[in-house]
């Protein structure tokens, strides 16, 4: 991603220095497309990561509850 953006930006600079408006616009569109594609990808990864974090927390809490129940049952069984 970063390399593509650097290339597009460098092409944009060269096109501007040569007053080549058509190429300047093309490079800007390439930069915008690359940013949008990568932003969508990174946002999807972020959302998946947040969901995973919530699921992990829920699992840890559930496991803690089950462990407490098991200990309580074991104590009751030892009494009988």
N, CA, C and O atoms as a Maestro MAE file, in Angstrom:
{
 s_m_m2io_version
 :::
 2.0.0
}

f_m_ct {
 s_m_title
 :::
 protein
 m_atom[320] {
  # First column is atom index #
  i_m_mmod_type
  r_m_x_coord
  r_m_y_coord
  r_m_z_coord
  i_m_residue_number
  s_m_chain_name
  s_m_pdb_residue_name
  s_m_pdb_atom_name
  i_m_atomic_number
  :::
  1 25 0.817 -1.179 0.000 1 A "UNK " " N  " 7
  2 3 0.000 0.000 0.000 1 A "UNK " " CA " 6
  3 2 0.871 1.256 0.000 1 A "UNK " " C  " 6
  4 15 0.703 2.128 -0.853 1 A "UNK " " O  " 8
  5 25 1.793 1.352 0.946 2 A "UNK " " N  " 7
  6 3 2.612 2.557 1.063 2 A "UNK " " CA " 6
  7 2 3.453 2.774 -0.193 2 A "UNK " " C  " 6
  8 15 3.616 3.904 -0.652 2 A "UNK " " O  " 8
  9 25 3.983 1.689 -0.740 3 A "UNK " " N  " 7
  10 3 4.807 1.825 -1.945 3 A "UNK " " CA " 6
  11 2 3.989 2.336 -3.121 3 A "UNK " " C  " 6
  12 15 4.446 3.197 -3.873 3 A "UNK " " O  " 8
  13 25 2.774 1.806 -3.281 4 A "UNK " " N  " 7
  14 3 1.906 2.265 -4.368 4 A "UNK " " CA " 6
  15 2 1.585 3.749 -4.211 4 A "UNK " " C  " 6
  16 15 1.617 4.511 -5.177 4 A "UNK " " O  " 8
  17 25 1.274 4.146 -2.976 5 A "UNK " " N  " 7
  18 3 0.951 5.550 -2.738 5 A "UNK " " CA " 6
  19 2 2.148 6.448 -3.043 5 A "UNK " " C  " 6
  20 15 1.992 7.526 -3.615 5 A "UNK " " O  " 8
  21 25 3.336 6.000 -2.660 6 A "UNK " " N  " 7
  22 3 4.547 6.785 -2.942 6 A "UNK " " CA " 6
  23 2 4.747 6.939 -4.450 6 A "UNK " " C  " 6
  24 15 5.084 8.019 -4.935 6 A "UNK " " O  " 8
  25 25 4.532 5.838 -5.185 7 A "UNK " " N  " 7
  26 3 4.690 5.897 -6.643 7 A "UNK " " CA " 6
  27 2 3.671 6.834 -7.274 7 A "UNK " " C  " 6
  28 15 4.011 7.652 -8.129 7 A "UNK " " O  " 8
  29 25 2.415 6.709 -6.843 8 A "UNK " " N  " 7
  30 3 1.370 7.576 -7.393 8 A "UNK " " CA " 6
  31 2 1.659 9.039 -7.070 8 A "UNK " " C  " 6
  32 15 1.493 9.916 -7.917 8 A "UNK " " O  " 8
  33 25 2.095 9.292 -5.829 9 A "UNK " " N  " 7
  34 3 2.374 10.666 -5.434 9 A "UNK " " CA " 6
  35 2 3.556 11.224 -6.226 9 A "UNK " " C  " 6
  36 15 3.536 12.375 -6.663 9 A "UNK " " O  " 8
  37 25 4.573 10.405 -6.403 10 A "UNK " " N  " 7
  38 3 5.733 10.848 -7.193 10 A "UNK " " CA " 6
  39 2 5.312 11.131 -8.644 10 A "UNK " " C  " 6
  40 15 5.741 12.125 -9.231 10 A "UNK " " O  " 8
  41 25 4.485 10.273 -9.211 11 A "UNK " " N  " 7
  42 3 3.972 10.511 -10.558 11 A "UNK " " CA " 6
  43 2 3.167 11.791 -10.626 11 A "UNK " " C  " 6
  44 15 3.246 12.539 -11.601 11 A "UNK " " O  " 8
  45 25 2.388 12.039 -9.576 12 A "UNK " " N  " 7
  46 3 1.600 13.264 -9.490 12 A "UNK " " CA " 6
  47 2 2.517 14.492 -9.479 12 A "UNK " " C  " 6
  48 15 2.268 15.466 -10.189 12 A "UNK " " O  " 8
  49 25 3.576 14.436 -8.669 13 A "UNK " " N  " 7
  50 3 4.525 15.547 -8.608 13 A "UNK " " CA " 6
  51 2 5.179 15.812 -9.966 13 A "UNK " " C  " 6
  52 15 5.283 16.960 -10.399 13 A "UNK " " O  " 8
  53 25 5.617 14.744 -10.630 14 A "UNK " " N  " 7
  54 3 6.263 14.884 -11.934 14 A "UNK " " CA " 6
  55 2 5.285 15.480 -12.944 14 A "UNK " " C  " 6
  56 15 5.638 16.374 -13.713 14 A "UNK " " O  " 8
  57 25 4.060 14.976 -12.930 15 A "UNK " " N  " 7
  58 3 3.052 15.488 -13.862 15 A "UNK " " CA " 6
  59 2 2.776 16.968 -13.608 15 A "UNK " " C  " 6
  60 15 2.624 17.745 -14.550 15 A "UNK " " O  " 8
  61 25 2.711 17.355 -12.334 16 A "UNK " " N  " 7
  62 3 2.483 18.776 -12.023 16 A "UNK " " CA " 6
  63 2 3.645 19.637 -12.502 16 A "UNK " " C  " 6
  64 15 3.445 20.707 -13.076 16 A "UNK " " O  " 8
  65 25 4.867 19.152 -12.258 17 A "UNK " " N  " 7
  66 3 6.051 19.916 -12.688 17 A "UNK " " CA " 6
  67 2 6.085 20.097 -14.207 17 A "UNK " " C  " 6
  68 15 6.609 21.090 -14.711 17 A "UNK " " O  " 8
  69 25 5.527 19.134 -14.921 18 A "UNK " " N  " 7
  70 3 5.490 19.215 -16.386 18 A "UNK " " CA " 6
  71 2 4.201 19.871 -16.882 18 A "UNK " " C  " 6
  72 15 3.954 19.955 -18.085 18 A "UNK " " O  " 8
  73 25 3.386 20.332 -15.932 19 A "UNK " " N  " 7
  74 3 2.087 20.955 -16.252 19 A "UNK " " CA " 6
  75 2 1.190 20.028 -17.059 19 A "UNK " " C  " 6
  76 15 0.444 20.467 -17.935 19 A "UNK " " O  " 8
  77 25 1.273 18.747 -16.750 20 A "UNK " " N  " 7
  78 3 0.449 17.749 -17.435 20 A "UNK " " CA " 6
  79 2 -0.787 17.485 -16.574 20 A "UNK " " C  " 6
  80 15 -0.770 16.644 -15.676 20 A "UNK " " O  " 8
  81 25 -1.841 18.211 -16.864 21 A "UNK " " N  " 7
  82 3 -3.064 18.166 -16.055 21 A "UNK " " CA " 6
  83 2 -3.729 16.792 -16.126 21 A "UNK " " C  " 6
  84 15 -4.197 16.280 -15.109 21 A "UNK " " O  " 8
  85 25 -3.774 16.199 -17.304 22 A "UNK " " N  " 7
  86 3 -4.434 14.897 -17.454 22 A "UNK " " CA " 6
  87 2 -3.766 13.837 -16.580 22 A "UNK " " C  " 6
  88 15 -4.447 13.088 -15.880 22 A "UNK " " O  " 8
  89 25 -2.436 13.772 -16.620 23 A "UNK " " N  " 7
  90 3 -1.727 12.799 -15.785 23 A "UNK " " CA " 6
  91 2 -1.862 13.131 -14.307 23 A "UNK " " C  " 6
  92 15 -1.971 12.228 -13.477 23 A "UNK " " O  " 8
  93 25 -1.857 14.421 -13.967 24 A "UNK " " N  " 7
  94 3 -2.034 14.831 -12.568 24 A "UNK " " CA " 6
  95 2 -3.363 14.320 -12.028 24 A "UNK " " C  " 6
  96 15 -3.431 13.776 -10.926 24 A "UNK " " O  " 8
  97 25 -4.406 14.500 -12.811 25 A "UNK " " N  " 7
  98 3 -5.735 14.033 -12.409 25 A "UNK " " CA " 6
  99 2 -5.749 12.514 -12.286 25 A "UNK " " C  " 6
  100 15 -6.317 11.967 -11.340 25 A "UNK " " O  " 8
  101 25 -5.123 11.835 -13.245 26 A "UNK " " N  " 7
  102 3 -5.090 10.364 -13.204 26 A "UNK " " CA " 6
  103 2 -4.384 9.874 -11.938 26 A "UNK " " C  " 6
  104 15 -4.857 8.951 -11.275 26 A "UNK " " O  " 8
  105 25 -3.253 10.497 -11.607 27 A "UNK " " N  " 7
  106 3 -2.524 10.086 -10.405 27 A "UNK " " CA " 6
  107 2 -3.332 10.382 -9.136 27 A "UNK " " C  " 6
  108 15 -3.334 9.577 -8.205 27 A "UNK " " O  " 8
  109 25 -4.005 11.511 -9.094 28 A "UNK " " N  " 7
  110 3 -4.848 11.820 -7.933 28 A "UNK " " CA " 6
  111 2 -5.970 10.793 -7.784 28 A "UNK " " C  " 6
  112 15 -6.293 10.370 -6.674 28 A "UNK " " O  " 8
  113 25 -6.554 10.401 -8.907 29 A "UNK " " N  " 7
  114 3 -7.613 9.381 -8.857 29 A "UNK " " CA " 6
  115 2 -7.047 8.044 -8.384 29 A "UNK " " C  " 6
  116 15 -7.698 7.324 -7.627 29 A "UNK " " O  " 8
  117 25 -5.836 7.714 -8.830 30 A "UNK " " N  " 7
  118 3 -5.188 6.472 -8.371 30 A "UNK " " CA " 6
  119 2 -4.935 6.517 -6.865 30 A "UNK " " C  " 6
  120 15 -5.149 5.533 -6.157 30 A "UNK " " O  " 8
  121 25 -4.475 7.675 -6.388 31 A "UNK " " N  " 7
  122 3 -4.228 7.834 -4.948 31 A "UNK " " CA " 6
  123 2 -5.529 7.674 -4.177 31 A "UNK " " C  " 6
  124 15 -5.573 6.967 -3.170 31 A "UNK " " O  " 8
  125 25 -6.587 8.327 -4.643 32 A "UNK " " N  " 7
  126 3 -7.887 8.235 -3.968 32 A "UNK " " CA " 6
  127 2 -8.399 6.793 -3.953 32 A "UNK " " C  " 6
  128 15 -8.884 6.314 -2.928 32 A "UNK " " O  " 8
  129 25 -8.287 6.094 -5.107 33 A "UNK " " N  " 7
  130 3 -8.742 4.709 -5.182 33 A "UNK " " CA " 6
  131 2 -7.955 3.817 -4.209 33 A "UNK " " C  " 6
  132 15 -8.533 2.990 -3.503 33 A "UNK " " O  " 8
  133 25 -6.644 4.000 -4.185 34 A "UNK " " N  " 7
  134 3 -5.792 3.203 -3.295 34 A "UNK " " CA " 6
  135 2 -6.146 3.457 -1.827 34 A "UNK " " C  " 6
  136 15 -6.233 2.520 -1.034 34 A "UNK " " O  " 8
  137 25 -6.346 4.715 -1.476 35 A "UNK " " N  " 7
  138 3 -6.717 5.051 -0.098 35 A "UNK " " CA " 6
  139 2 -8.078 4.455 0.269 35 A "UNK " " C  " 6
  140 15 -8.235 3.889 1.351 35 A "UNK " " O  " 8
  141 25 -9.049 4.580 -0.615 36 A "UNK " " N  " 7
  142 3 -10.382 4.033 -0.336 36 A "UNK " " CA " 6
  143 2 -10.348 2.514 -0.186 36 A "UNK " " C  " 6
  144 15 -10.965 1.961 0.724 36 A "UNK " " O  " 8
  145 25 -9.626 1.844 -1.082 37 A "UNK " " N  " 7
  146 3 -9.532 0.380 -1.005 37 A "UNK " " CA " 6
  147 2 -8.908 -0.056 0.314 37 A "UNK " " C  " 6
  148 15 -9.404 -0.964 0.980 37 A "UNK " " O  " 8
  149 25 -7.831 0.595 0.675 38 A "UNK " " N  " 7
  150 3 -7.127 0.207 1.891 38 A "UNK " " CA " 6
  151 2 -7.886 0.615 3.144 38 A "UNK " " C  " 6
  152 15 -7.829 -0.081 4.157 38 A "UNK " " O  " 8
  153 25 -8.588 1.724 3.086 39 A "UNK " " N  " 7
  154 3 -9.403 2.144 4.215 39 A "UNK " " CA " 6
  155 2 -10.517 1.129 4.466 39 A "UNK " " C  " 6
  156 15 -10.771 0.761 5.613 39 A "UNK " " O  " 8
  157 25 -11.179 0.680 3.411 40 A "UNK " " N  " 7
  158 3 -12.228 -0.336 3.552 40 A "UNK " " CA " 6
  159 2 -11.663 -1.611 4.168 40 A "UNK " " C  " 6
  160 15 -12.261 -2.197 5.070 40 A "UNK " " O  " 8
  161 25 -10.509 -2.027 3.671 41 A "UNK " " N  " 7
  162 3 -9.864 -3.250 4.175 41 A "UNK " " CA " 6
  163 2 -9.500 -3.111 5.655 41 A "UNK " " C  " 6
  164 15 -9.765 -4.011 6.452 41 A "UNK " " O  " 8
  165 25 -8.893 -1.984 6.014 42 A "UNK " " N  " 7
  166 3 -8.469 -1.784 7.398 42 A "UNK " " CA " 6
  167 2 -9.658 -1.633 8.343 42 A "UNK " " C  " 6
  168 15 -9.611 -2.102 9.480 42 A "UNK " " O  " 8
  169 25 -10.721 -0.982 7.879 43 A "UNK " " N  " 7
  170 3 -11.910 -0.849 8.720 43 A "UNK " " CA " 6
  171 2 -12.559 -2.203 8.976 43 A "UNK " " C  " 6
  172 15 -13.035 -2.469 10.080 43 A "UNK " " O  " 8
  173 25 -12.579 -3.051 7.965 44 A "UNK " " N  " 7
  174 3 -13.133 -4.398 8.142 44 A "UNK " " CA " 6
  175 2 -12.301 -5.182 9.150 44 A "UNK " " C  " 6
  176 15 -12.846 -5.890 9.997 44 A "UNK " " O  " 8
  177 25 -10.984 -5.053 9.056 45 A "UNK " " N  " 7
  178 3 -10.113 -5.736 10.016 45 A "UNK " " CA " 6
  179 2 -10.316 -5.198 11.425 45 A "UNK " " C  " 6
  180 15 -10.311 -5.965 12.388 45 A "UNK " " O  " 8
  181 25 -10.494 -3.894 11.554 46 A "UNK " " N  " 7
  182 3 -10.708 -3.281 12.858 46 A "UNK " " CA " 6
  183 2 -12.014 -3.780 13.472 46 A "UNK " " C  " 6
  184 15 -12.061 -4.127 14.652 46 A "UNK " " O  " 8
  185 25 -13.065 -3.814 12.670 47 A "UNK " " N  " 7
  186 3 -14.361 -4.287 13.167 47 A "UNK " " CA " 6
  187 2 -14.270 -5.744 13.601 47 A "UNK " " C  " 6
  188 15 -14.808 -6.120 14.642 47 A "UNK " " O  " 8
  189 25 -13.593 -6.561 12.808 48 A "UNK " " N  " 7
  190 3 -13.425 -7.975 13.153 48 A "UNK " " CA " 6
  191 2 -12.637 -8.103 14.446 48 A "UNK " " C  " 6
  192 15 -12.944 -8.954 15.281 48 A "UNK " " O  " 8
  193 25 -11.637 -7.274 14.612 49 A "UNK " " N  " 7
  194 3 -10.820 -7.307 15.824 49 A "UNK " " CA " 6
  195 2 -11.652 -6.921 17.050 49 A "UNK " " C  " 6
  196 15 -11.530 -7.537 18.109 49 A "UNK " " O  " 8
  197 25 -12.495 -5.904 16.900 50 A "UNK " " N  " 7
  198 3 -13.348 -5.477 18.005 50 A "UNK " " CA " 6
  199 2 -14.332 -6.572 18.378 50 A "UNK " " C  " 6
  200 15 -14.575 -6.812 19.561 50 A "UNK " " O  " 8
  201 25 -14.897 -7.236 17.387 51 A "UNK " " N  " 7
  202 3 -15.828 -8.338 17.643 51 A "UNK " " CA " 6
  203 2 -15.096 -9.462 18.367 51 A "UNK " " C  " 6
  204 15 -15.621 -10.043 19.317 51 A "UNK " " O  " 8
  205 25 -13.889 -9.764 17.917 52 A "UNK " " N  " 7
  206 3 -13.105 -10.819 18.561 52 A "UNK " " CA " 6
  207 2 -12.833 -10.474 20.018 52 A "UNK " " C  " 6
  208 15 -12.934 -11.337 20.891 52 A "UNK " " O  " 8
  209 25 -12.488 -9.220 20.286 53 A "UNK " " N  " 7
  210 3 -12.217 -8.801 21.656 53 A "UNK " " CA " 6
  211 2 -13.449 -8.977 22.539 53 A "UNK " " C  " 6
  212 15 -13.344 -9.443 23.673 53 A "UNK " " O  " 8
  213 25 -14.606 -8.607 22.021 54 A "UNK " " N  " 7
  214 3 -15.848 -8.752 22.789 54 A "UNK " " CA " 6
  215 2 -16.133 -10.234 23.040 54 A "UNK " " C  " 6
  216 15 -16.508 -10.614 24.149 54 A "UNK " " O  " 8
  217 25 -15.955 -11.064 22.019 55 A "UNK " " N  " 7
  218 3 -16.203 -12.501 22.182 55 A "UNK " " CA " 6
  219 2 -15.244 -13.113 23.192 55 A "UNK " " C  " 6
  220 15 -15.654 -13.947 24.000 55 A "UNK " " O  " 8
  221 25 -13.983 -12.718 23.162 56 A "UNK " " N  " 7
  222 3 -13.004 -13.221 24.133 56 A "UNK " " CA " 6
  223 2 -13.408 -12.845 25.555 56 A "UNK " " C  " 6
  224 15 -13.333 -13.665 26.471 56 A "UNK " " O  " 8
  225 25 -13.838 -11.591 25.729 57 A "UNK " " N  " 7
  226 3 -14.252 -11.140 27.049 57 A "UNK " " CA " 6
  227 2 -15.455 -11.935 27.541 57 A "UNK " " C  " 6
  228 15 -15.502 -12.338 28.703 57 A "UNK " " O  " 8
  229 25 -16.427 -12.162 26.660 58 A "UNK " " N  " 7
  230 3 -17.615 -12.928 27.025 58 A "UNK " " CA " 6
  231 2 -17.228 -14.357 27.400 58 A "UNK " " C  " 6
  232 15 -17.733 -14.902 28.381 58 A "UNK " " O  " 8
  233 25 -16.335 -14.961 26.621 59 A "UNK " " N  " 7
  234 3 -15.889 -16.323 26.914 59 A "UNK " " CA " 6
  235 2 -15.176 -16.401 28.252 59 A "UNK " " C  " 6
  236 15 -15.405 -17.331 29.025 59 A "UNK " " O  " 8
  237 25 -14.312 -15.430 28.534 60 A "UNK " " N  " 7
  238 3 -13.596 -15.421 29.813 60 A "UNK " " CA " 6
  239 2 -14.570 -15.307 30.974 60 A "UNK " " C  " 6
  240 15 -14.439 -16.005 31.979 60 A "UNK " " O  " 8
  241 25 -15.551 -14.417 30.826 61 A "UNK " " N  " 7
  242 3 -16.547 -14.257 31.886 61 A "UNK " " CA " 6
  243 2 -17.355 -15.538 32.072 61 A "UNK " " C  " 6
  244 15 -17.628 -15.959 33.196 61 A "UNK " " O  " 8
  245 25 -17.730 -16.145 30.956 62 A "UNK " " N  " 7
  246 3 -18.505 -17.386 31.030 62 A "UNK " " CA " 6
  247 2 -17.699 -18.499 31.677 62 A "UNK " " C  " 6
  248 15 -18.213 -19.244 32.511 62 A "UNK " " O  " 8
  249 25 -16.441 -18.608 31.292 63 A "UNK " " N  " 7
  250 3 -15.586 -19.632 31.891 63 A "UNK " " CA " 6
  251 2 -15.436 -19.408 33.389 63 A "UNK " " C  " 6
  252 15 -15.450 -20.360 34.170 63 A "UNK " " O  " 8
  253 25 -15.294 -18.155 33.785 64 A "UNK " " N  " 7
  254 3 -15.194 -17.840 35.205 64 A "UNK " " CA " 6
  255 2 -16.447 -18.264 35.949 64 A "UNK " " C  " 6
  256 15 -16.362 -18.828 37.040 64 A "UNK " " O  " 8
  257 25 -17.608 -17.997 35.369 65 A "UNK " " N  " 7
  258 3 -18.878 -18.392 35.984 65 A "UNK " " CA " 6
  259 2 -18.986 -19.913 36.098 65 A "UNK " " C  " 6
  260 15 -19.410 -20.433 37.130 65 A "UNK " " O  " 8
  261 25 -18.601 -20.622 35.036 66 A "UNK " " N  " 7
  262 3 -18.668 -22.083 35.059 66 A "UNK " " CA " 6
  263 2 -17.708 -22.662 36.095 66 A "UNK " " C  " 6
  264 15 -18.041 -23.634 36.772 66 A "UNK " " O  " 8
  265 25 -16.537 -22.080 36.222 67 A "UNK " " N  " 7
  266 3 -15.576 -22.560 37.219 67 A "UNK " " CA " 6
  267 2 -16.131 -22.384 38.632 67 A "UNK " " C  " 6
  268 15 -15.972 -23.260 39.481 67 A "UNK " " O  " 8
  269 25 -16.780 -21.246 38.876 68 A "UNK " " N  " 7
  270 3 -17.397 -21.015 40.185 68 A "UNK " " CA " 6
  271 2 -18.485 -22.052 40.464 68 A "UNK " " C  " 6
  272 15 -18.582 -22.582 41.571 68 A "UNK " " O  " 8
  273 25 -19.293 -22.331 39.458 69 A "UNK " " N  " 7
  274 3 -20.360 -23.321 39.626 69 A "UNK " " CA " 6
  275 2 -19.786 -24.704 39.906 69 A "UNK " " C  " 6
  276 15 -20.280 -25.431 40.768 69 A "UNK " " O  " 8
  277 25 -18.749 -25.054 39.174 70 A "UNK " " N  " 7
  278 3 -18.123 -26.372 39.358 70 A "UNK " " CA " 6
  279 2 -17.557 -26.486 40.762 70 A "UNK " " C  " 6
  280 15 -17.730 -27.516 41.413 70 A "UNK " " O  " 8
  281 25 -16.881 -25.443 41.241 71 A "UNK " " N  " 7
  282 3 -16.335 -25.467 42.610 71 A "UNK " " CA " 6
  283 2 -17.456 -25.632 43.641 71 A "UNK " " C  " 6
  284 15 -17.319 -26.377 44.611 71 A "UNK " " O  " 8
  285 25 -18.559 -24.926 43.414 72 A "UNK " " N  " 7
  286 3 -19.690 -25.013 44.332 72 A "UNK " " CA " 6
  287 2 -20.259 -26.438 44.343 72 A "UNK " " C  " 6
  288 15 -20.573 -26.980 45.402 72 A "UNK " " O  " 8
  289 25 -20.386 -27.030 43.162 73 A "UNK " " N  " 7
  290 3 -20.911 -28.390 43.061 73 A "UNK " " CA " 6
  291 2 -19.944 -29.384 43.713 73 A "UNK " " C  " 6
  292 15 -20.371 -30.304 44.410 73 A "UNK " " O  " 8
  293 25 -18.646 -29.196 43.484 74 A "UNK " " N  " 7
  294 3 -17.655 -30.089 44.097 74 A "UNK " " CA " 6
  295 2 -17.722 -30.012 45.620 74 A "UNK " " C  " 6
  296 15 -17.621 -31.040 46.290 74 A "UNK " " O  " 8
  297 25 -17.889 -28.821 46.172 75 A "UNK " " N  " 7
  298 3 -18.013 -28.674 47.621 75 A "UNK " " CA " 6
  299 2 -19.249 -29.398 48.144 75 A "UNK " " C  " 6
  300 15 -19.202 -30.067 49.176 75 A "UNK " " O  " 8
  301 25 -20.346 -29.256 47.421 76 A "UNK " " N  " 7
  302 3 -21.568 -29.936 47.835 76 A "UNK " " CA " 6
  303 2 -21.405 -31.440 47.777 76 A "UNK " " C  " 6
  304 15 -21.880 -32.149 48.664 76 A "UNK " " O  " 8
  305 25 -20.743 -31.936 46.750 77 A "UNK " " N  " 7
  306 3 -20.520 -33.380 46.617 77 A "UNK " " CA " 6
  307 2 -19.634 -33.906 47.737 77 A "UNK " " C  " 6
  308 15 -19.851 -35.017 48.221 77 A "UNK " " O  " 8
  309 25 -18.651 -33.138 48.151 78 A "UNK " " N  " 7
  310 3 -17.758 -33.560 49.225 78 A "UNK " " CA " 6
  311 2 -18.509 -33.646 50.550 78 A "UNK " " C  " 6
  312 15 -18.176 -34.474 51.398 78 A "UNK " " O  " 8
  313 25 -19.512 -32.801 50.733 79 A "UNK " " N  " 7
  314 3 -20.301 -32.828 51.960 79 A "UNK " " CA " 6
  315 2 -21.139 -34.087 52.053 79 A "UNK " " C  " 6
  316 15 -21.390 -34.591 53.148 79 A "UNK " " O  " 8
  317 25 -21.570 -34.594 50.920 80 A "UNK " " N  " 7
  318 3 -22.472 -35.751 50.928 80 A "UNK " " CA " 6
  319 2 -21.673 -36.990 50.867 80 A "UNK " " C  " 6
  320 15 -22.233 -38.086 50.863 80 A "UNK " " O  " 8
  :::
 }
 m_bond[319] {
  # First column is bond index #
  i_m_from
  i_m_to
  i_m_order
  :::
  1 1 2 1
  2 2 3 1
  3 3 4 2
  4 3 5 1
  5 5 6 1
  6 6 7 1
  7 7 8 2
  8 7 9 1
  9 9 10 1
  10 10 11 1
  11 11 12 2
  12 11 13 1
  13 13 14 1
  14 14 15 1
  15 15 16 2
  16 15 17 1
  17 17 18 1
  18 18 19 1
  19 19 20 2
  20 19 21 1
  21 21 22 1
  22 22 23 1
  23 23 24 2
  24 23 25 1
  25 25 26 1
  26 26 27 1
  27 27 28 2
  28 27 29 1
  29 29 30 1
  30 30 31 1
  31 31 32 2
  32 31 33 1
  33 33 34 1
  34 34 35 1
  35 35 36 2
  36 35 37 1
  37 37 38 1
  38 38 39 1
  39 39 40 2
  40 39 41 1
  41 41 42 1
  42 42 43 1
  43 43 44 2
  44 43 45 1
  45 45 46 1
  46 46 47 1
  47 47 48 2
  48 47 49 1
  49 49 50 1
  50 50 51 1
  51 51 52 2
  52 51 53 1
  53 53 54 1
  54 54 55 1
  55 55 56 2
  56 55 57 1
  57 57 58 1
  58 58 59 1
  59 59 60 2
  60 59 61 1
  61 61 62 1
  62 62 63 1
  63 63 64 2
  64 63 65 1
  65 65 66 1
  66 66 67 1
  67 67 68 2
  68 67 69 1
  69 69 70 1
  70 70 71 1
  71 71 72 2
  72 71 73 1
  73 73 74 1
  74 74 75 1
  75 75 76 2
  76 75 77 1
  77 77 78 1
  78 78 79 1
  79 79 80 2
  80 79 81 1
  81 81 82 1
  82 82 83 1
  83 83 84 2
  84 83 85 1
  85 85 86 1
  86 86 87 1
  87 87 88 2
  88 87 89 1
  89 89 90 1
  90 90 91 1
  91 91 92 2
  92 91 93 1
  93 93 94 1
  94 94 95 1
  95 95 96 2
  96 95 97 1
  97 97 98 1
  98 98 99 1
  99 99 100 2
  100 99 101 1
  101 101 102 1
  102 102 103 1
  103 103 104 2
  104 103 105 1
  105 105 106 1
  106 106 107 1
  107 107 108 2
  108 107 109 1
  109 109 110 1
  110 110 111 1
  111 111 112 2
  112 111 113 1
  113 113 114 1
  114 114 115 1
  115 115 116 2
  116 115 117 1
  117 117 118 1
  118 118 119 1
  119 119 120 2
  120 119 121 1
  121 121 122 1
  122 122 123 1
  123 123 124 2
  124 123 125 1
  125 125 126 1
  126 126 127 1
  127 127 128 2
  128 127 129 1
  129 129 130 1
  130 130 131 1
  131 131 132 2
  132 131 133 1
  133 133 134 1
  134 134 135 1
  135 135 136 2
  136 135 137 1
  137 137 138 1
  138 138 139 1
  139 139 140 2
  140 139 141 1
  141 141 142 1
  142 142 143 1
  143 143 144 2
  144 143 145 1
  145 145 146 1
  146 146 147 1
  147 147 148 2
  148 147 149 1
  149 149 150 1
  150 150 151 1
  151 151 152 2
  152 151 153 1
  153 153 154 1
  154 154 155 1
  155 155 156 2
  156 155 157 1
  157 157 158 1
  158 158 159 1
  159 159 160 2
  160 159 161 1
  161 161 162 1
  162 162 163 1
  163 163 164 2
  164 163 165 1
  165 165 166 1
  166 166 167 1
  167 167 168 2
  168 167 169 1
  169 169 170 1
  170 170 171 1
  171 171 172 2
  172 171 173 1
  173 173 174 1
  174 174 175 1
  175 175 176 2
  176 175 177 1
  177 177 178 1
  178 178 179 1
  179 179 180 2
  180 179 181 1
  181 181 182 1
  182 182 183 1
  183 183 184 2
  184 183 185 1
  185 185 186 1
  186 186 187 1
  187 187 188 2
  188 187 189 1
  189 189 190 1
  190 190 191 1
  191 191 192 2
  192 191 193 1
  193 193 194 1
  194 194 195 1
  195 195 196 2
  196 195 197 1
  197 197 198 1
  198 198 199 1
  199 199 200 2
  200 199 201 1
  201 201 202 1
  202 202 203 1
  203 203 204 2
  204 203 205 1
  205 205 206 1
  206 206 207 1
  207 207 208 2
  208 207 209 1
  209 209 210 1
  210 210 211 1
  211 211 212 2
  212 211 213 1
  213 213 214 1
  214 214 215 1
  215 215 216 2
  216 215 217 1
  217 217 218 1
  218 218 219 1
  219 219 220 2
  220 219 221 1
  221 221 222 1
  222 222 223 1
  223 223 224 2
  224 223 225 1
  225 225 226 1
  226 226 227 1
  227 227 228 2
  228 227 229 1
  229 229 230 1
  230 230 231 1
  231 231 232 2
  232 231 233 1
  233 233 234 1
  234 234 235 1
  235 235 236 2
  236 235 237 1
  237 237 238 1
  238 238 239 1
  239 239 240 2
  240 239 241 1
  241 241 242 1
  242 242 243 1
  243 243 244 2
  244 243 245 1
  245 245 246 1
  246 246 247 1
  247 247 248 2
  248 247 249 1
  249 249 250 1
  250 250 251 1
  251 251 252 2
  252 251 253 1
  253 253 254 1
  254 254 255 1
  255 255 256 2
  256 255 257 1
  257 257 258 1
  258 258 259 1
  259 259 260 2
  260 259 261 1
  261 261 262 1
  262 262 263 1
  263 263 264 2
  264 263 265 1
  265 265 266 1
  266 266 267 1
  267 267 268 2
  268 267 269 1
  269 269 270 1
  270 270 271 1
  271 271 272 2
  272 271 273 1
  273 273 274 1
  274 274 275 1
  275 275 276 2
  276 275 277 1
  277 277 278 1
  278 278 279 1
  279 279 280 2
  280 279 281 1
  281 281 282 1
  282 282 283 1
  283 283 284 2
  284 283 285 1
  285 285 286 1
  286 286 287 1
  287 287 288 2
  288 287 289 1
  289 289 290 1
  290 290 291 1
  291 291 292 2
  292 291 293 1
  293 293 294 1
  294 294 295 1
  295 295 296 2
  296 295 297 1
  297 297 298 1
  298 298 299 1
  299 299 300 2
  300 299 301 1
  301 301 302 1
  302 302 303 1
  303 303 304 2
  304 303 305 1
  305 305 306 1
  306 306 307 1
  307 307 308 2
  308 307 309 1
  309 309 310 1
  310 310 311 1
  311 311 312 2
  312 311 313 1
  313 313 314 1
  314 314 315 1
  315 315 316 2
  316 315 317 1
  317 317 318 1
  318 318 319 1
  319 319 320 2
  :::
 }
}
